[in-house]
Amino acid sequence: MKITVLIKQPGKPARVSEIENTLQSFQEVIEGNLEALPLSYDVLLSHIPDICAFCNDEGKINNMKANFLIGNLFNGCYDVICGPAVFAGVEDEDTVSLTEKQISMIKKAIKANEVIA
């Protein structure tokens, strides 16, 4: 089954896409092993309910291009996501399609925090 996601490649605008809701499809987009980013504590994205971001867990080690910043609400630490990222909706513990409102909010948040190299 395909779901609607938002894909953010480094140096490119985020784009809406439909992908199969499988581990393999997510790994193809992010070009490697999957890491789920906990966004509930992220100062930049936490206001967007029911989403999860996925990135390459070895993006930095593999010298992938910097993409966007994430930050922690509690300790003020920031980190950069390197390589492609995929945003999907979350319902219970399942990934689901993003809503139009979620897509709009994510685009706005990551555009403001994009790393320009």
NUNUDO-182597 format. One record per residue: x, y, z of N, C-alpha, C, CB in turn. Coordinates in steps of 0.001 Angstrom, whole numbers, plus 500000, padded with zeros to 6 digits. Last residue first. Glycine has a CB too. Layout:
- n.u, n.v, n.w, ca.u, ca.v, ca.w, c.u, c.v, c.w, cb.u, cb.v, cb.w
- X, Y, Z, X, Y, Z, X, Y, Z, X, Y, Z .
...
END
This chain:
- n.u, n.v, n.w, ca.u, ca.v, ca.w, c.u, c.v, c.w, cb.u, cb.v, cb.w
- 524663, 524996, 501897, 526122, 524775, 501815, 526685, 525348, 500541, 526455, 523285, 501897 .
- 522241, 525529, 504151, 522670, 525991, 502833, 524190, 525878, 502782, 522193, 527468, 502549 .
- 519955, 523653, 505798, 521387, 523976, 505776, 521746, 524331, 504347, 522271, 522779, 506307 .
- 516798, 524838, 506911, 517601, 524149, 505921, 519057, 524587, 506003, 517050, 524400, 504524 .
- 514890, 525973, 508453, 516035, 525366, 509133, 516929, 524568, 508195, 515554, 524473, 510242 .
- 512815, 526840, 506907, 513419, 527815, 507805, 514703, 527286, 508451, 512423, 528212, 508881 .
- 512137, 524443, 505734, 512674, 525500, 504876, 513397, 526542, 505739, 511537, 526168, 504042 .
- 511042, 523045, 507867, 512370, 522653, 507379, 512974, 523674, 506425, 512288, 521311, 506688 .
- 508619, 524502, 508327, 509615, 524322, 509387, 510990, 523965, 508827, 509158, 523238, 510354 .
- 507272, 524342, 505840, 507603, 525644, 506416, 508720, 525511, 507450, 506358, 526281, 507057 .
- 506956, 521564, 505568, 507688, 522345, 504561, 508158, 523675, 505133, 506809, 522589, 503327 .
- 505340, 521024, 507823, 506699, 520472, 507733, 507530, 521277, 506738, 506660, 518978, 507314 .
- 502953, 522382, 507146, 503691, 522747, 508357, 505132, 522243, 508306, 502986, 522188, 509597 .
- 502164, 521050, 504793, 502402, 522489, 504781, 503257, 522918, 505975, 501071, 523247, 504787 .
- 501829, 518428, 505791, 502787, 518714, 504717, 503157, 520192, 504708, 502208, 518304, 503349 .
- 499746, 518800, 507644, 501068, 518358, 508101, 502137, 518690, 507064, 501062, 516843, 508389 .
- 497689, 519528, 505831, 498114, 520458, 506880, 499504, 520087, 507407, 497093, 520469, 508036 .
- 497407, 517211, 504319, 497827, 518457, 503653, 498345, 519460, 504680, 496651, 519075, 502849 .
- 498817, 514424, 506131, 497699, 515269, 505722, 498252, 516508, 505014, 496818, 515673, 506953 .
- 500695, 511508, 505196, 500625, 512845, 505780, 499353, 513538, 505305, 501877, 513681, 505406 .
- 499856, 508068, 505670, 499988, 509247, 504822, 499930, 510533, 505644, 498894, 509256, 503756 .
- 501679, 506293, 508263, 500498, 506553, 507442, 500766, 507782, 506585, 499224, 506755, 508325 .
- 503180, 503823, 510251, 503360, 504978, 509383, 502156, 505063, 508452, 504696, 504881, 508574 .
- 502028, 502847, 513527, 502128, 502628, 512087, 502426, 503926, 511347, 500839, 502008, 511554 .
- 501341, 502965, 516129, 502761, 502735, 515833, 503001, 502501, 514351, 503279, 501547, 516627 .
- 499028, 505405, 515922, 499432, 504342, 516834, 500926, 504113, 516601, 498588, 503012, 516605 .
- 500229, 506884, 513142, 498962, 506575, 513805, 499193, 505310, 514606, 497772, 506402, 512772 .
- 502053, 509358, 511541, 502087, 508247, 512488, 500721, 508110, 513135, 503189, 508456, 513564 .
- 503288, 510366, 508303, 502372, 510460, 509428, 502512, 509233, 510309, 500922, 510615, 508943 .
- 506709, 511097, 507426, 505459, 510353, 507266, 504578, 510631, 508473, 505722, 508818, 507107 .
- 509501, 512249, 505674, 508537, 512526, 506727, 507256, 511764, 506407, 508264, 514061, 506864 .
- 512807, 511436, 505019, 511413, 511178, 504651, 510547, 511470, 505869, 511210, 509698, 504150 .
- 515891, 512753, 503790, 514976, 512452, 504892, 513569, 512257, 504334, 514995, 513587, 505963 .
- 519305, 512362, 502622, 517857, 512499, 502422, 517074, 512164, 503687, 517397, 511600, 501279 .
- 522059, 513868, 504512, 521459, 512949, 503564, 519952, 513162, 503467, 521763, 511514, 503959 .
- 522002, 514708, 507920, 522775, 514613, 506687, 522166, 513546, 505788, 524260, 514292, 506988 .
- 520827, 516985, 510195, 520497, 515744, 509506, 521243, 515762, 508182, 518940, 515583, 509293 .
- 522472, 518339, 512964, 522170, 518459, 511545, 521874, 517066, 510994, 523349, 519133, 510771 .
- 521319, 519532, 516122, 522052, 518574, 515314, 521654, 518801, 513864, 521769, 517100, 515764 .
- 521484, 521285, 519249, 521019, 521140, 517879, 521892, 520135, 517144, 521024, 522498, 517152 .
- 520353, 521675, 522583, 521334, 521133, 521640, 520709, 520979, 520262, 521879, 519777, 522136 .
- 518581, 522462, 524558, 519056, 523472, 523623, 520109, 522992, 522641, 519597, 524607, 524376 .
- 517362, 520700, 526272, 518759, 521035, 526536, 519351, 522032, 525544, 519580, 519788, 526527 .
- 514606, 520632, 525516, 515008, 520644, 526911, 516450, 521075, 527138, 514806, 519298, 527491 .
- 514165, 520564, 522773, 513489, 521581, 523573, 514084, 521725, 524968, 512024, 521254, 523684 .
- 516704, 520097, 520400, 516039, 519553, 521575, 515469, 520678, 522425, 517009, 518697, 522398 .
- 516498, 520240, 516778, 516963, 520694, 518077, 516113, 520161, 519207, 516984, 522190, 518124 .
- 517810, 519917, 513461, 516801, 519570, 514454, 517367, 520005, 515793, 516445, 518023, 514435 .
- 518409, 521275, 510174, 518691, 521195, 511610, 517501, 520641, 512376, 519067, 522572, 512158 .
- 519112, 519573, 507024, 518414, 520543, 507869, 518741, 520290, 509337, 516887, 520472, 507638 .
- 521513, 518566, 505441, 520164, 518791, 504945, 519430, 519864, 505764, 519376, 517482, 504969 .
- 524794, 517898, 504220, 523930, 518414, 505284, 522580, 518803, 504690, 524589, 519632, 506001 .
- 525609, 514975, 502305, 525437, 516425, 502415, 524484, 516779, 503554, 524916, 517005, 501093 .
- 527471, 512312, 503813, 526346, 512785, 503006, 526175, 514280, 503259, 525027, 512000, 503345 .
- 529605, 510865, 505005, 529825, 512199, 504425, 528722, 512638, 503468, 531142, 512224, 503699 .
- 529035, 508645, 506443, 529233, 508467, 505002, 529415, 509785, 504256, 528063, 507720, 504416 .
- 528557, 509731, 508930, 529731, 508860, 508761, 530077, 508708, 507281, 529474, 507468, 509394 .
- 526092, 511007, 508430, 527299, 511795, 508743, 528560, 510983, 508488, 527271, 512273, 510210 .
- 524388, 508790, 507820, 524527, 509938, 506934, 525788, 510750, 507173, 523345, 510821, 507080 .
- 523653, 506476, 509015, 525080, 506685, 508815, 525354, 507871, 507899, 525716, 505433, 508244 .
- 520911, 506402, 509028, 521589, 506393, 510323, 523105, 506541, 510215, 521265, 505121, 511050 .
- 519023, 508513, 507111, 520065, 507500, 507029, 520857, 507524, 508332, 520996, 507741, 505796 .
- 515738, 509124, 508542, 516953, 509508, 507828, 517905, 508322, 507797, 517629, 510743, 508491 .
- 512412, 510129, 509028, 513342, 509017, 508887, 514539, 509496, 508089, 512667, 507792, 508204 .
- 510085, 511558, 511260, 511056, 511737, 510186, 512001, 510544, 510207, 511841, 513086, 510339 .
- 506629, 511576, 511924, 507940, 511012, 512202, 508832, 511283, 510997, 507850, 509479, 512510 .
- 503714, 513040, 513463, 504648, 512837, 512352, 505915, 512158, 512854, 504992, 514182, 511669 .
- 501704, 514069, 515285, 501580, 512779, 514601, 502440, 512633, 513356, 500167, 512558, 514230 .
- 501745, 517683, 515005, 501362, 516420, 515639, 501422, 515226, 514693, 499973, 516536, 516200 .
- 504122, 520016, 515259, 503389, 519315, 514205, 503016, 517932, 514744, 504243, 519204, 512876 .
- 505753, 521025, 517172, 504392, 521561, 517126, 503535, 520884, 516046, 504439, 523064, 516880 .
- 508291, 519996, 516756, 507431, 519356, 517751, 505994, 519856, 517722, 507998, 519570, 519119 .
- 510211, 521145, 515077, 509130, 520371, 514462, 508107, 519817, 515447, 509713, 519244, 513694 .
- 512064, 522579, 516593, 511691, 523088, 515282, 510463, 522400, 514692, 512844, 522940, 514342 .
- 512584, 521201, 518915, 512122, 522578, 519027, 511591, 523107, 517692, 513254, 523468, 519530 .
- 511650, 517943, 519532, 512357, 518814, 518604, 511755, 520210, 518638, 512312, 518242, 517178 .
- 510367, 516049, 520943, 511186, 516981, 521715, 511913, 517980, 520835, 512186, 516222, 522548 .
- 509087, 514606, 518964, 508261, 515160, 520036, 509041, 516153, 520900, 507713, 514034, 520908 .
- 510589, 513343, 517063, 510354, 514776, 516881, 509533, 515400, 517998, 509664, 515011, 515573 .
- 512970, 511040, 516727, 511906, 511400, 517666, 511674, 512914, 517643, 512259, 510926, 519102 .
- 513563, 509545, 513682, 513900, 510710, 514496, 512741, 511038, 515423, 514244, 511927, 513606 .
- 514773, 506391, 512799, 513587, 507204, 513085, 513987, 508337, 514016, 512445, 506344, 513718 .
- 516890, 505367, 510300, 516842, 505844, 511681, 515597, 506708, 511822, 518144, 506645, 512066 .
- 517773, 502770, 508066, 516776, 503718, 508552, 516995, 504075, 510016, 515383, 503150, 508365 .
- 520505, 502475, 505822, 519757, 502001, 506986, 518938, 503121, 507604, 520707, 501412, 508028 .
- 520080, 504027, 502544, 520778, 503250, 503568, 519867, 502792, 504679, 521897, 504051, 504147 .
- 518716, 506104, 501126, 519989, 505554, 500647, 520778, 504826, 501742, 520841, 506668, 500070 .
- 516202, 507006, 501480, 517245, 507595, 502331, 518637, 507038, 502047, 516907, 507370, 503784 .
- 514848, 505487, 499545, 514803, 506951, 499504, 515948, 507556, 500303, 513461, 507462, 500041 .
- 515366, 502866, 500357, 515779, 503305, 499022, 515830, 504821, 498951, 514826, 502757, 497952 .
- 514147, 502815, 502872, 515603, 502712, 502781, 516119, 503134, 501407, 516046, 501287, 503083 .
- 511440, 502919, 502132, 512016, 504013, 502911, 513542, 504003, 502795, 511587, 503910, 504391 .
- 511272, 500442, 500797, 510995, 501699, 500082, 511587, 502896, 500808, 509488, 501895, 499910 .
- 511879, 498617, 502884, 512726, 498695, 501692, 512518, 500009, 500942, 512441, 497514, 500764 .
- 509712, 498949, 504646, 511066, 499302, 505062, 511972, 499500, 503856, 511641, 498222, 505980 .
- 506804, 500319, 503045, 507672, 499197, 503413, 509034, 499728, 503832, 507818, 498193, 502235 .
- 504594, 501588, 501590, 504779, 501663, 503038, 505548, 500431, 503525, 503407, 501774, 503762 .
- 505720, 503090, 498609, 505194, 501909, 499283, 505514, 502010, 500771, 505785, 500602, 498674 .
- 505046, 506600, 498226, 505944, 505451, 498243, 505227, 504274, 498901, 507271, 505786, 498991 .
- 504538, 509655, 496710, 503883, 508451, 497206, 504879, 507310, 497111, 502576, 508133, 496406 .
- 505547, 512954, 497733, 505682, 511752, 496913, 504830, 510649, 497514, 507167, 511307, 496806 .
- 506430, 516346, 497800, 505455, 515328, 498154, 505621, 514155, 497194, 504001, 515895, 498109 .
- 509590, 517729, 498666, 508577, 517379, 497666, 507681, 516262, 498183, 509242, 516956, 496342 .
- 511660, 520481, 499602, 510917, 519275, 499982, 509836, 519020, 498941, 510291, 519418, 501411 .
- 514259, 521649, 497389, 513013, 521845, 498139, 512369, 520494, 498486, 512023, 522715, 497323 .
- 517704, 520754, 498022, 516523, 520797, 497158, 515286, 521059, 498001, 516367, 519477, 496361 .
- 519811, 520369, 499759, 519954, 521384, 498718, 518776, 521494, 497770, 521165, 521107, 497934 .
- 519022, 516980, 500390, 519878, 518139, 500671, 519965, 519085, 499473, 521280, 517673, 501066 .
- 515540, 516194, 500127, 516909, 515931, 499691, 517760, 517155, 500024, 516966, 515602, 498157 .
- 512790, 515152, 501642, 513682, 516311, 501638, 515085, 515840, 501311, 513652, 517057, 503006 .
- 509525, 514165, 501028, 510930, 513796, 500891, 511750, 515077, 500820, 511166, 512902, 499627 .
- 506633, 513222, 502592, 507396, 514381, 502157, 508860, 513975, 502153, 507143, 515628, 503081 .
- 504097, 510890, 501482, 505188, 511327, 502353, 505781, 512618, 501803, 506281, 510226, 502476 .
- 501387, 508790, 501300, 501893, 510100, 500905, 502898, 510568, 501947, 500734, 511128, 500746 .
- 501744, 505272, 500577, 501361, 506383, 501451, 501986, 507668, 500920, 501804, 506120, 502925 .
- 500584, 502189, 499153, 501348, 503429, 499083, 500803, 504457, 500057, 501330, 503988, 497665 .
- 500829, 498824, 500000, 500000, 500000, 500000, 500881, 501251, 500000, 499053, 499992, 501208 .
END
